[in-house]
């Protein structure tokens, strides 16, 4: 009996390690073919791209938990046409960026964003646009550096409540076993980029699939799990209250049929920030940036009409 338990523990520890090591790492050759450029920051290289006029106000778009920066393709095109200078980047563990070990918490993502902005010599106040977990990163950054943020736009933002599938909940809360479940089933749960990629290619036909690394690449699933445990587990009500106190303007766009972020988040934001503008897109799910970009654009255009 004791031996059986010992054997089970060994299997639970070693199998995830073996599965992870079998996944393809992001290589120099992949990065050499990637669009955009790379900045060397304290936790490794960060893949980024600029779009729009060089003289426009700076917009920084932050993607969510899983899909890399190409999720913004359609909206970046719209921001550029509005006269903005738009920066997109891959969070650590995603896309072509480095896959460092350690806790992916608020400070971790805040440091990446701060260092990238400094590396790119962006001196004026920025407009932060965050989707899902990227909304949490934008919120955290604005609360900590309100003097460096002109305003924030949150798209289906996490941080004020979310729905988590039972299997994912097990992954988050049970050490070792949760890791094994993530490395075994995570590719199926978090590796389908077909919908956002199709939308990105429709907005930008020259975007080629070989420009995009596999979701199941080495370091990706550990990054997703760490973000669940150390970032998405946090409640940001107090940070939103702080943003309201500093009078940083907020636009929040929600999806009526979002299976991940409940509309109750809208009410929670209103409790602490009466000045925040909030819009709900009807018949839309959590994939707003790529499924409903045409609905988002008019809202953002009206909101930023006098900003450019």
C-alpha positions in Angstrom: 0.0 0.0 0.0 2.8 2.4 1.0 4.7 1.5 -2.2 1.6 2.1 -4.3 1.1 5.5 -2.8 4.8 6.3 -3.4 4.6 5.2 -7.0 1.5 7.3 -7.6 3.3 10.4 -6.2 6.3 9.7 -8.4 4.0 9.4 -11.5 2.2 12.6 -10.6 5.4 14.5 -10.3 7.3 13.0 -13.3 4.6 12.7 -15.9 3.9 16.5 -16.1 7.6 17.2 -16.4 8.0 14.7 -19.2 5.0 16.0 -21.0 6.2 19.6 -20.8 9.7 18.7 -22.0 8.3 17.0 -25.0 6.6 20.2 -26.2 8.4 22.3 -28.8 10.2 25.4 -27.3 10.1 28.8 -29.0 13.4 28.8 -31.0 15.6 31.5 -32.5 14.4 30.4 -36.0 10.8 31.0 -35.0 11.6 34.4 -33.6 13.6 35.3 -36.7 10.5 34.7 -38.8 8.2 36.5 -36.5 6.7 39.9 -37.4 7.7 42.8 -35.2 10.7 43.1 -32.9 12.0 42.0 -29.6 13.0 43.9 -26.4 15.3 42.3 -23.9 13.8 42.9 -20.5 14.6 41.7 -17.0 12.7 38.4 -17.3 13.6 37.7 -20.9 12.8 38.9 -24.4 9.4 40.4 -25.2 7.9 40.3 -28.7 6.2 43.5 -29.7 4.9 45.4 -32.7 4.0 49.0 -33.5 1.3 50.2 -35.8 -0.1 53.5 -36.8 1.3 57.0 -37.3 4.6 57.8 -35.5 3.2 61.1 -34.3 0.0 59.7 -32.7 -0.9 59.4 -29.1 0.2 56.1 -27.6 -2.2 53.2 -27.2 -0.9 49.9 -25.5 -3.0 46.8 -26.0 -2.7 43.9 -23.6 -4.0 40.5 -24.5 -5.6 38.0 -22.2 -4.7 34.6 -20.6 -4.2 32.5 -23.6 -4.4 34.1 -27.1 -1.2 36.1 -28.0 -1.2 39.7 -29.3 -2.6 38.8 -32.7 -6.0 38.8 -31.0 -5.9 42.6 -31.4 -5.3 42.6 -35.2 -8.7 44.0 -36.2 -8.8 46.6 -33.4 -5.2 47.7 -34.0 -6.2 48.5 -37.6 -9.0 50.6 -36.3 -6.9 52.5 -33.8 -4.3 53.2 -36.5 -6.9 54.6 -38.8 -8.0 56.9 -35.9 -4.5 58.3 -35.8 -3.1 56.5 -32.8 0.4 54.9 -32.4 -0.4 51.4 -31.2 1.8 49.0 -29.3 0.9 45.3 -28.9 3.1 42.7 -27.2 3.0 39.1 -26.2 2.9 38.5 -22.4 5.6 36.2 -21.0 4.8 32.6 -21.7 2.7 33.4 -24.8 3.4 34.0 -28.4 7.0 34.7 -29.2 8.0 36.1 -25.8 10.2 34.4 -23.2 8.8 31.7 -21.0 10.4 32.5 -17.6 9.6 30.4 -14.5 8.1 31.8 -11.3 4.8 33.3 -10.2 2.9 35.1 -12.9 1.3 37.7 -10.6 0.4 41.3 -10.8 3.9 42.5 -10.1 5.3 40.1 -12.7 3.0 41.5 -15.5 3.3 45.1 -14.2 7.1 44.9 -14.5 7.0 43.6 -18.1 4.7 46.4 -19.1 6.6 49.1 -17.3 10.0 47.9 -18.7 8.6 47.6 -22.3 7.2 51.2 -22.2 10.5 52.4 -20.8 12.5 50.4 -23.4 10.4 52.0 -26.2 11.0 55.4 -24.8 7.3 56.3 -24.5 7.4 59.4 -22.3 3.8 60.6 -22.6 0.8 59.2 -20.7 -0.5 56.1 -22.4 -4.0 54.8 -23.2 -4.1 51.2 -21.9 -6.5 48.7 -23.6 -6.9 45.4 -21.8 -8.8 42.2 -22.8 -9.8 39.6 -20.2 -6.7 39.1 -18.0 -5.1 41.9 -19.9 -7.8 44.1 -18.4 -6.5 43.1 -15.0 -3.0 44.1 -16.0 -4.2 47.5 -17.3 -6.2 48.0 -14.1 -3.2 47.2 -11.9 -0.9 49.4 -13.9 -3.2 52.4 -13.8 -3.8 52.0 -10.1 0.0 51.9 -9.4 1.0 54.5 -12.0 -2.0 56.8 -12.4 0.2 59.7 -13.4 1.5 57.7 -16.4 -1.9 56.6 -17.7 -4.3 58.9 -19.6 -7.2 56.4 -19.5 -8.0 52.7 -19.7 -10.3 50.7 -21.9 -11.4 47.3 -20.6 -12.8 44.7 -22.9 -14.5 41.7 -21.1 -12.1 42.4 -18.3 -11.4 39.9 -15.5 -10.8 41.0 -11.9 -14.3 41.6 -10.8 -15.7 38.1 -11.0 -15.4 35.2 -13.4 -16.7 31.7 -14.1 -14.2 28.9 -13.9 -14.8 25.4 -15.2 -14.7 22.6 -12.6 -11.7 20.9 -14.1 -9.7 24.2 -14.3 -10.7 24.8 -10.6 -9.1 21.5 -9.7 -5.9 22.5 -11.6 -5.7 25.7 -9.7 -6.3 24.5 -6.2 -4.6 21.1 -6.0 -0.8 21.2 -6.2 1.0 18.5 -8.2 -2.3 16.9 -9.3 -3.4 20.1 -10.8 -0.2 20.5 -12.6 -0.6 17.0 -14.1 -4.1 17.8 -15.2 -3.0 21.0 -16.8 -0.1 19.4 -18.7 -2.3 16.5 -19.8 -5.5 18.3 -20.8 -4.5 22.0 -21.0 -3.6 21.8 -24.7 -7.2 20.8 -25.5 -8.7 23.4 -23.1 -6.5 26.3 -23.9 -4.9 25.6 -27.3 -7.6 26.3 -29.8 -6.7 29.6 -31.6 -8.7 28.9 -34.8 -11.4 31.5 -34.2 -9.1 34.4 -33.3 -6.6 33.5 -35.9 -9.3 33.4 -38.6 -10.5 36.8 -37.6 -6.9 38.2 -37.5 -6.2 36.9 -41.0 -9.5 38.4 -42.3 -8.4 41.8 -40.9 -4.8 41.4 -42.1 -4.6 38.8 -45.0 -0.8 38.9 -45.1 -0.7 37.4 -41.6 0.4 33.8 -42.1 -0.1 30.8 -39.8 3.6 30.0 -39.7 4.2 33.3 -38.1 2.4 32.1 -35.0 4.0 29.6 -32.6 2.0 26.6 -31.3 -0.2 27.3 -28.3 1.1 24.0 -26.8 4.7 25.2 -27.0 7.0 24.6 -24.1 6.3 27.0 -21.2 2.8 28.0 -22.4 0.7 25.7 -20.1 2.8 26.5 -17.0 2.3 30.2 -17.7 -1.5 29.7 -18.0 -1.6 27.7 -14.8 0.6 30.2 -12.9 -1.6 33.1 -14.1 -4.7 31.4 -12.9 -3.2 30.8 -9.5 -1.5 34.1 -8.9 -3.2 36.7 -11.1 -6.8 35.7 -12.0 -7.4 34.6 -8.4 -7.2 38.2 -7.3 -10.1 40.6 -6.8 -9.5 44.1 -8.1 -12.4 46.0 -6.6 -10.0 48.1 -4.4 -7.8 48.8 -7.4 -10.8 50.1 -9.3 -11.7 52.3 -6.3 -8.1 53.7 -6.4 -8.4 54.4 -10.1 -11.6 56.3 -9.4 -9.9 58.3 -6.7 -7.2 59.3 -9.1 -9.8 60.2 -11.7 -8.3 58.1 -14.4 -11.1 57.8 -17.1 -12.4 54.2 -17.6 -14.4 52.7 -20.5 -15.5 49.1 -19.9 -17.1 47.0 -22.6 -18.9 43.8 -21.7 -20.4 40.9 -23.6 -24.0 40.0 -23.0 -23.5 36.3 -23.4 -20.0 36.0 -21.9 -19.5 32.5 -20.4 -16.3 33.6 -18.6 -17.0 37.1 -17.2 -20.5 37.6 -15.7 -22.4 40.9 -16.2 -22.4 41.2 -12.4 -18.8 42.6 -12.9 -20.5 45.7 -14.5 -22.4 46.4 -11.3 -19.3 45.9 -9.1 -17.4 48.4 -11.2 -20.3 50.9 -10.9 -20.2 50.6 -7.1 -16.7 52.0 -6.8 -16.5 54.1 -10.0 -19.6 56.0 -10.9 -17.7 57.9 -13.6 -16.8 54.8 -15.5 -18.5 54.5 -18.8 -19.9 51.0 -19.5 -21.3 49.4 -22.6 -22.7 46.0 -23.2 -22.6 44.3 -26.7 -25.6 42.2 -27.3 -25.4 38.6 -28.4 -21.7 38.5 -27.9 -19.4 36.1 -26.0 -16.0 36.4 -24.4 -14.1 36.6 -27.7 -15.1 40.3 -28.2 -11.9 41.6 -29.8 -12.1 39.1 -32.7 -15.8 38.2 -32.8 -17.3 41.6 -32.4 -14.6 44.1 -33.3 -17.0 45.9 -35.6 -19.3 46.5 -32.6 -16.4 47.7 -30.4 -14.9 50.2 -32.9 -17.8 52.7 -32.9 -17.8 52.7 -29.1 -14.1 53.4 -28.9 -14.2 56.0 -31.7 -16.9 58.0 -29.8 -15.0 57.6 -26.5 -11.7 58.8 -28.0 -13.1 61.3 -30.4 -11.3 64.3 -28.8 -8.1 62.5 -27.7 -6.0 62.1 -30.8 
